[in-house]
């Protein structure tokens, strides 16, 4: 199995070369954000306010980090169920978000936005949060710190593993591999 190495932030050139089912290792900057942070971002967009993070070409990882133990950069960072963000995701994609990492299937509205705005959805394996945290080399909260683990954190990752679930061409790894 061939693994593709990609850098984040990502752009249309990277995205057009990724296909549903590709295994990737992501290096660069990704942001964490869950439901409450998504809601706050969309409220800011709707009020035409500046966002606390630049979503252009960004990847958001749906996770809420646990506190770091001594000597660690971050605590466990297992993926959250992505469908919880689906109500907000099309707005963020239109605003420039290019990639999302989580687990589980996406709504039709999200799939349409992924295709229309040339974005991509990755999944990573639930239950591996402690192992995934080893791929983080830097972490800092950057927005909504009052939300605790649901704040937005900026992570610098090296070789963060994921699989392309929904590519920009409308392919769906989950649906393709059902019996």
C-alpha positions in Angstrom: 0.0 0.0 0.0 1.4 3.4 -1.0 1.1 6.2 1.5 0.9 9.8 0.3 2.7 12.5 2.2 1.0 15.9 2.2 1.6 19.3 3.8 -0.9 21.4 5.6 -2.2 24.0 4.8 -3.5 22.3 1.7 -4.6 23.7 -1.6 -6.5 22.6 -4.7 -3.4 21.1 -6.3 -2.9 18.7 -3.4 -6.6 18.0 -3.1 -7.0 17.1 -6.8 -4.3 14.4 -6.4 -6.1 12.7 -3.4 -8.6 10.0 -4.0 -11.0 8.2 -1.7 -9.2 5.3 -0.1 -5.7 7.0 -0.2 -3.7 6.7 3.0 -1.9 9.9 3.9 0.6 11.2 6.4 -0.1 14.9 7.1 2.7 17.3 8.2 2.2 20.9 9.0 -0.5 22.9 10.8 -3.9 21.6 11.7 -6.5 23.1 14.0 -8.7 21.3 16.5 -12.4 22.2 16.8 -15.6 20.6 18.0 -19.3 21.5 18.0 -19.1 24.6 20.2 -16.2 26.1 18.4 -17.9 25.5 15.1 -21.0 27.2 16.3 -18.9 30.2 17.4 -17.1 30.4 14.1 -20.3 30.3 12.1 -21.8 33.0 14.3 -18.8 35.2 13.6 -19.1 34.6 9.9 -22.8 35.4 9.9 -22.1 38.6 11.8 -19.3 39.5 9.3 -16.7 39.5 12.0 -13.1 38.5 11.7 -12.3 34.9 12.7 -9.7 34.1 15.3 -8.0 31.7 12.9 -7.4 31.8 9.2 -9.5 29.0 7.6 -8.2 29.5 4.1 -6.7 26.2 3.0 -6.8 24.9 6.6 -7.5 21.5 8.0 -9.7 21.1 11.1 -9.4 18.0 13.2 -12.6 17.1 15.2 -11.1 16.4 18.6 -11.0 17.8 22.1 -7.5 17.2 23.5 -7.0 15.9 27.0 -4.5 17.6 29.3 -0.9 16.8 28.6 1.0 14.7 31.1 4.5 15.9 32.1 6.9 15.7 29.2 4.1 15.5 26.6 3.1 18.2 24.0 -0.6 17.2 24.2 -2.8 14.6 25.8 -4.9 12.1 24.0 -6.5 13.4 20.7 -9.0 10.8 19.5 -11.4 11.8 16.7 -14.9 13.0 17.5 -17.9 11.8 15.4 -17.9 14.2 12.4 -21.6 14.3 11.8 -22.0 16.5 14.9 -20.3 19.3 12.9 -22.4 18.8 9.8 -24.8 21.7 10.5 -21.9 24.1 10.5 -19.4 22.6 8.0 -20.8 23.8 4.7 -20.5 27.4 5.8 -16.9 26.9 6.9 -16.0 25.1 3.6 -17.5 28.1 1.7 -15.4 30.3 3.8 -12.2 28.5 2.8 -11.8 25.4 4.9 -10.2 22.7 2.8 -9.9 19.7 5.0 -11.5 18.0 7.9 -10.4 15.0 10.0 -12.8 13.0 12.1 -14.6 9.7 12.1 -17.9 8.5 10.6 -20.0 9.5 7.6 -21.0 13.0 6.5 -24.3 14.5 5.5 -25.4 15.1 1.9 -25.0 18.8 2.4 -21.4 18.4 3.5 -20.7 16.0 0.6 -22.1 18.5 -1.8 -19.9 21.3 -0.3 -16.8 19.1 -0.5 -17.4 18.6 -4.2 -18.5 22.1 -5.0 -15.6 23.9 -3.2 -12.9 21.4 -3.8 -12.3 20.2 -0.2 -11.7 16.8 1.4 -12.7 14.7 4.3 -10.2 12.4 6.1 -10.8 9.9 8.8 -8.5 8.6 11.5 -9.1 5.7 13.8 -11.0 6.1 16.9 -9.5 4.6 20.0 -6.0 5.6 19.1 -5.9 9.1 20.6 -2.8 8.4 22.7 -0.9 7.2 19.7 -2.1 10.1 17.6 -0.9 12.5 20.2 2.7 11.3 19.5 2.4 12.9 16.0 1.9 16.4 17.6 5.2 18.4 17.9 3.6 21.7 19.0 0.3 22.7 20.5 -1.2 26.1 21.6 -4.7 27.3 22.2 -5.6 30.0 19.7 -9.3 30.7 20.2 -12.2 30.3 22.6 -10.1 29.2 25.5 -13.2 29.4 27.7 -14.3 26.2 26.1 -11.5 24.2 27.7 -10.8 21.1 25.6 -13.3 22.3 23.0 -11.2 25.5 22.4 -9.5 25.8 19.1 -5.9 24.6 19.3 -3.2 25.1 16.7 -1.2 21.9 16.3 1.9 21.3 14.4 1.9 17.6 13.3 4.4 15.3 11.7 3.3 12.3 9.8 -0.3 12.3 11.2 -2.0 9.3 9.7 -5.4 9.5 8.0 -7.4 8.0 5.1 -9.3 10.0 2.4 -13.0 9.2 2.9 -14.6 11.8 0.7 -12.6 13.3 -2.2 -13.5 16.3 -4.3 -14.7 14.1 -7.1 -17.7 12.8 -5.1 -16.2 9.4 -4.2 -17.1 8.0 -0.8 -14.8 5.3 0.8 -17.4 4.1 3.2 -20.2 3.7 0.6 -17.8 2.1 -1.9 -16.7 -0.6 0.5 -20.1 -1.7 1.8 -21.2 -5.2 1.0 
